[in-house]
Every structure is written in structure tokens, then in C-alpha cells.
Amino acid sequence: MPRYREPFTIFPRKLPSGKTVYYFRTYTPGGERTTAHSTGKTNKTQARNYCADLLAKGLLYSNTGMTFGVYADGFFDEDSQWYADKVQTSKGKEQPVAMNTLRNYQYSLNNHLLPFFSHFKLMDIKPYDIKNFRNHLLEKNLSNSLINVNCCVLKIIFNYATADRLMTSNPFASIQGMYQNARVRTSFSEEELKQIVNRPWRKNDRKIFVITAAVTGMRISEICAIRKETLFDNYIDVRDQKIEESLLPVKDGEKRKIRICKELHELLAECIDKTGNFAFNDFQNTYRRAFYLNLGIDKEERIKRGLSFHSLRHFLNTYLLTNGISEIKVKSILGHSSGKGSMTERYANFLPEHFDDVAELQERLLLSFL
């Protein structure tokens, strides 16, 4: 007598946070197990009831009845299969996915993908549905580049659904990305930066914030994280970034020590003395707005030239390279990695004392601003 098999199986999975959540699997018509999905429940009975409810609604099985809404709900959450896969392939990084990337994926799913595709059956989605989705976003005045980003997020979900055999083929196979002009990014000239810094600033810490960005190439969130325990006599320990009130791992996990000259250390130490801990206590947007107010460049020209706060990183990159600093050192300072993993790209092997040449250039640049 054949053994009866339940329509689903439930099992616990411990997440990186230490929390245990119950997952479930179903089966394809051919009897193969599908990819595990989170129930979102920490109690086994509640997880079983969750699956029973899906079964009663005809939404549990890996078949033609599975809707995009049921499959994609919570797809990019930290207890999802997608996130678990990222953890397994992250090579030990503290943050398997950049926090901004994760938030952008979640925003795209919740604000664009689910509202449009929620009631579509996965097996019924065709290429023209994707084209209709793009037209829908165009009507909402999204740019071609943002539409392409949303489609990339959608494609990730479809890739998983195809692997789970919930879709016979990926409808993106015949879809090309929408045309978009390459984004031109230019940098500031040294003279422009001198004029910006020397304008009358309402608060001196805003001015020091911009100077720090220009002479270190640090990201705005990394500068917000400078504090007593990360500031040393001759370097800044860039170990994390501050987003709103949270300290998070740096982008791409590229921790680094940035050599600084005596003058910059004195400026930052003075800021810390005033605040008691963090050199800069306001949110990112406060410093970004102050920077734009002191640009002396109208919005139309700024957009045309592709100038932003991030352009300060481009400025330092160009400044160091044109003054003879090797590309490998510049990458180390900016926290850029090609991911090849060669010995020359293991930037952690650099020590602050290896950057005396950078400190000299930094000092010269900083003094020209003051």
C-alpha cells in the first residue's frame, strides 16, 4: 500500500539574526520538491495553519493556480529564500546585500510590481504583460532608467519562479531593456571646490563635512559614521556607515583605513569635542541640502553636468590619479573592488603608513580650501 504524502512539508530554518522561522515546500506535478518558502511564522502550528489556508484557497500547490501576489509577497525579506541564497553566496560578508539595494528591491516590489501583477497567475504571464507594465510605469512618469530597474527586479522573481517550475518559460527571454542615455558624470574642478568651500556657510560643521568628503572620497553615509572610536591621529577607520540612526556595514563590505593629514584630524576632533561622540549629528539629507545651497551652480546646469554630492568622490579619484597615486591605492581609499580577489586587490593589506604620499596631497588640497 503506497505511503500517503501530505501536500506540503514544514520545517524550521534558523535565520542569520538567530530567529527561527518555519518554511514549507510543495511538489511539482512530476513529484519534485519546489524551492522552500517562508510562512513568516515562528510557531509550527501557526505555520501548518498558514499552509492549510493556502491549500483551501487553491494557492498552495506549485501549479497553474499560483499567483504572482502569493509567490512574490515578502520575496526580498530577510527571512526569504532569496535572502538565504544571498547569505550562502556572500563569502562571509557581514551584509550579504547592500542595505540600499535591499530597500530598493523591496520598494519596487511593494509599490510597483505587486500592485500591477498581484492577481496574475504565474503560468499566464506573457511578454506583452511586461510591455503593458512598462507602459503603465511610463504613464506614471517614471524615467526609462527607473523602469529598467523595476524590470530587473521583476526578472529576478521570474528567474526563481521558472526554476521552481511555476512558469514554463521566463517571459523576459524576448524582452529588451528600454533605451536610456548613458548618464554623464563630471567632476568639480579644484577651483570650483575652493569657491564652494569659501562661500558663507550657516554652520561650520556643514563646511567641514564637505571638506572631509573632498579630501577623503568617503561616501556621505560613511562620513556620518565618523565618531570618537573611529578617528585616529593619522587615519579614519571606515568600518561602517550611518543611515538615519542605524550603523550598518559599509557598502560591498569594503572596510578600510583612510590616511588623513594632521589638519583634517584637528577639524574632525573639534567637531567630536562639540558633539561628544559623532563628528556630525544631523541626517545625510541635511548635509546634502547644505552642499547644494552653497554650490553656486543653478539646478539646470547641475543636472546637465551630472553633478551631485557623490561627484566629490569623482573629484578625489581624478585628483589623486593625476598627481601620481597608483590606481590600486586610489581603489583602496575609495573602497572600490573589482571582485577578482587577486593579491593586488586585497586592500586590507595596506596600512595607513603606506599612504604618506596621499596624506601630503590631502594636506595641500585641504590648506588650499582654508
Secondary structure, DSSP 8 states (H G I E B T S, - for coil): ------S-EEEEEE-TTS-EEEEEE-B-TTS-B---EEEEESSHHHHHHHHHHHHHTT-SSSSTT-BHHHHHTTTTSTTSHHHHHHHHTSTT-SSSS-HHHHHHHHHHIIIIIHHHHTTSBGGG--HHHHHHHHHHHHHTT--HHHHHHHHHHHHHHHHHHHHTTSSSS-GGGG---------------HHHHHHHHTS--SSHHHHHHHHHHHHH---HHHHHT-BGGGB-SSEEEE-EEEETTEEEE-GGG--EEEE--HHHHHHHHHHHHHHSSBS--S-HHHHHHHHHHTS-S-HHHHHHHT--TTHHHHHHHHHHHHTT--HHHHHHHHT---S---GGG-GGG--GGGGHHHHHHHHHHHHHH-
